[in-house]
Amino acid sequence: MHAMQYELTLPADYDMNVIRDRVARIGHLLDDWEGLGFKTYLLRERGVDGSPVNQYAPFYLWNTMEGMNSFLWGGAFQGLSDDFGRPSVRQWSGLAYAEGTAASGTARIAVRHRRRVPDGVVLADVMAEATDEVGRLAGEDGAVLAAAAVDTSRWELVHFSLWEHRTPKAEGDVFQVLHLSAPGRDALTEGRQW
């Protein structure tokens, strides 16, 4: 499992309906993408759910590197780059994944929490704690799914969760879910990834 996200931070007066219309028009194009676990089309609006910015920030979990590379080099990502400029793409190696108590529900809210892995810690312990947090998140009422991953170039952990209601039991940046493409969600390996 491999996590990926890019962020397009837009001007404060940007009409976010442009992003909503774009997702409504093209979001379905990844509904059957080979190697994709899921893509969440995420939006933050300045002043909504505590967001200081307008932002379009899709989050992906990939089942295969070939699927991810096909997306990045095969044309789909090029359209976004042509329209908005090529964003930096963050990538994390998967640590854990779990379907939530509301796995069959409609994802309305996403929460992303990033934190640095401190120096001088036992890495196995930190990764085990991150895995335990995935289980806790997935066990909460209204959780659709939860995942954790690590970027070893920055030593950063990310927890990502989807919720069917607007009161998630998770801390972090809150996003509206505009669409969920999940062609390989059922193939994502649940539990610890090492």
C-alpha atoms as one frame of an Amber mdcrd trajectory, in Angstrom:
protein
   0.000   0.000   0.000   1.277   3.435  -0.921  -0.283   6.794   0.042  -0.085
   9.916  -2.100  -1.411  13.471  -1.896  -0.921  16.801  -3.593  -2.372  20.144
  -2.551  -3.474  23.026  -4.722  -3.778  26.033  -2.437  -5.950  28.602  -4.192
  -6.494  32.358  -3.674  -8.705  33.439  -0.783 -11.347  34.764  -3.200 -11.242
  31.731  -5.518 -14.665  30.393  -6.540 -14.514  26.864  -5.121 -17.469  25.894
  -7.305 -14.910  25.670 -10.123 -13.351  22.717  -8.261 -16.739  21.187  -7.443
 -17.745  21.404 -11.123 -14.414  19.911 -12.235 -14.822  16.932  -9.896 -18.462
  16.448 -10.959 -17.314  16.426 -14.579 -14.196  14.220 -14.395 -14.222  12.482
 -10.984 -15.626   9.275 -12.423 -12.566   8.810 -14.684 -10.678   6.984 -11.924
 -13.609   4.805 -10.846 -11.983   1.812 -12.576  -8.273   2.758 -12.532  -6.047
  -0.324 -12.355  -3.961  -0.462  -9.184  -5.898   2.250  -7.319  -7.256   1.344
  -3.904  -9.104   4.640  -3.641  -8.900   8.330  -4.463 -10.767  10.866  -2.383
 -11.424  14.186  -4.101 -10.981  16.574  -1.182 -11.763  20.244  -0.703 -11.072
  22.737   2.068 -12.735  26.141   2.054 -11.373  29.118   3.894 -13.427  29.679
   7.040 -15.180  26.281   6.898 -14.285  23.593   9.484 -11.425  25.766  10.695
  -9.621  25.900   7.353  -7.368  28.938   6.836  -7.153  28.264   3.073  -9.026
  27.312  -0.074  -7.519  24.042  -1.188  -8.057  21.092  -3.502  -6.094  18.154
  -2.089  -6.917  14.641  -3.374  -5.653  11.738  -1.244  -4.873   8.315  -2.732
  -4.124   4.817  -1.471  -2.552   2.692  -4.190  -2.468  -1.088  -4.334   0.342
  -1.072  -6.907   3.229   1.179  -7.853   2.385   0.492 -11.507  -1.075   2.000
 -11.010   0.364   5.085  -9.337   3.068   5.535 -11.958   0.554   5.051 -14.751
  -1.509   7.853 -13.223   1.463  10.200 -12.788   3.203   9.541 -16.130   0.312
   8.334 -18.276  -1.700  11.480 -18.818  -4.276  11.712 -16.025  -2.028  13.857
 -13.819  -0.919  15.894 -16.838  -4.408  17.417 -17.203  -4.303  18.749 -13.643
  -0.755  20.050 -14.190  -1.804  21.770 -17.408  -4.732  23.494 -15.691  -3.177
  24.473 -12.340   0.588  23.987 -12.649   2.414  20.848 -11.539   2.107  20.441
  -7.758   4.570  18.686  -5.513   3.295  15.140  -4.841   3.778  13.791  -1.318
   4.216  10.032  -0.909   4.174   7.780   2.128   4.779   4.029   2.584   1.791
   2.236   4.041   1.762   1.210   7.709  -1.822   0.079   8.337  -5.301   0.086
   6.857  -8.724  -0.749   8.313 -12.316  -0.614   7.151 -14.447   1.318   9.608
 -17.664   0.676  11.507 -19.520   2.523   8.715 -17.552   0.944   5.847 -20.619
   0.784   3.621 -21.549   4.409   4.363 -21.019   7.435   2.151 -17.817   9.331
   2.980 -18.643  12.996   3.613 -15.666  14.204   5.655 -11.973  13.311   5.604
  -9.431  14.046   8.313  -5.684  14.108   7.673  -3.243  14.376  10.560   0.463
  14.706   9.863   3.139  14.656  12.536   6.881  14.377  12.707   8.533  11.200
  14.006  10.791  12.513  16.790  14.518  11.789  16.862  15.750   9.240  19.369
  12.611   7.065  19.446  12.344   3.338  18.821  10.866   3.300  15.320   9.094
  -0.033  15.777   7.272   1.368  18.812   6.182   4.528  16.992   4.944   2.531
  13.994   3.069   0.116  16.276   1.379   3.094  17.979   0.419   4.483  14.551
  -1.055   1.110  13.643  -3.031   1.012  16.902  -4.419   4.482  16.112  -5.746
   3.169  12.781  -7.675   0.514  14.693  -9.028   3.092  17.125 -10.158   5.425
  14.341 -11.793   2.613  12.367 -13.661   1.496  15.484 -15.296   4.878  16.068
 -18.944   5.450  15.193 -19.282   6.734  11.636 -15.775   5.820  10.472 -15.725
   4.621   6.861 -12.014   3.717   6.852  -8.667   4.650   8.358  -5.057   4.387
   7.254  -1.565   5.357   8.365   1.624   5.773   6.382   5.141   7.150   6.837
   7.436   9.305   4.725  10.972   8.210   5.655  12.620  11.087   3.775  10.981
  13.595   6.151  10.206  11.157   8.987   6.576  12.162   8.938   3.549  10.056
   9.864   0.172  10.648   8.278  -3.167   9.347   9.542  -6.066   9.549   7.137
  -9.691   8.720   7.887 -13.056   9.031   6.156 -16.309   9.691   8.004 -19.982
   9.487   7.086 -20.920  12.338   9.452 -19.621  15.813  10.227 -18.374  15.015
  13.744 -15.296  12.834  13.224 -13.463  11.425  16.230 -10.106  12.434  14.766
  -7.840  15.450  14.975  -6.272  17.152  11.980  -7.152  19.005   8.822 -10.807
  18.513   7.878 -11.806  18.172   4.222 -15.109  17.856   2.384 -15.276  14.700
   0.254 -16.540  15.584  -3.221 -16.204  12.098  -4.739 -14.675   8.725  -3.900
 -13.215   6.529  -6.627 -12.547   3.127  -5.073 -11.911   0.482  -7.749  -9.507
  -1.539  -5.584 -10.620  -0.695  -2.075 -11.622  -4.305  -1.439  -8.080  -5.386
  -2.406  -6.360  -3.135   0.159  -4.751  -5.342   2.793  -6.250  -4.686   6.199
  -4.104  -4.495   9.300  -0.421  -3.909   9.792   1.621  -3.596   6.601   4.906
  -4.981   7.924
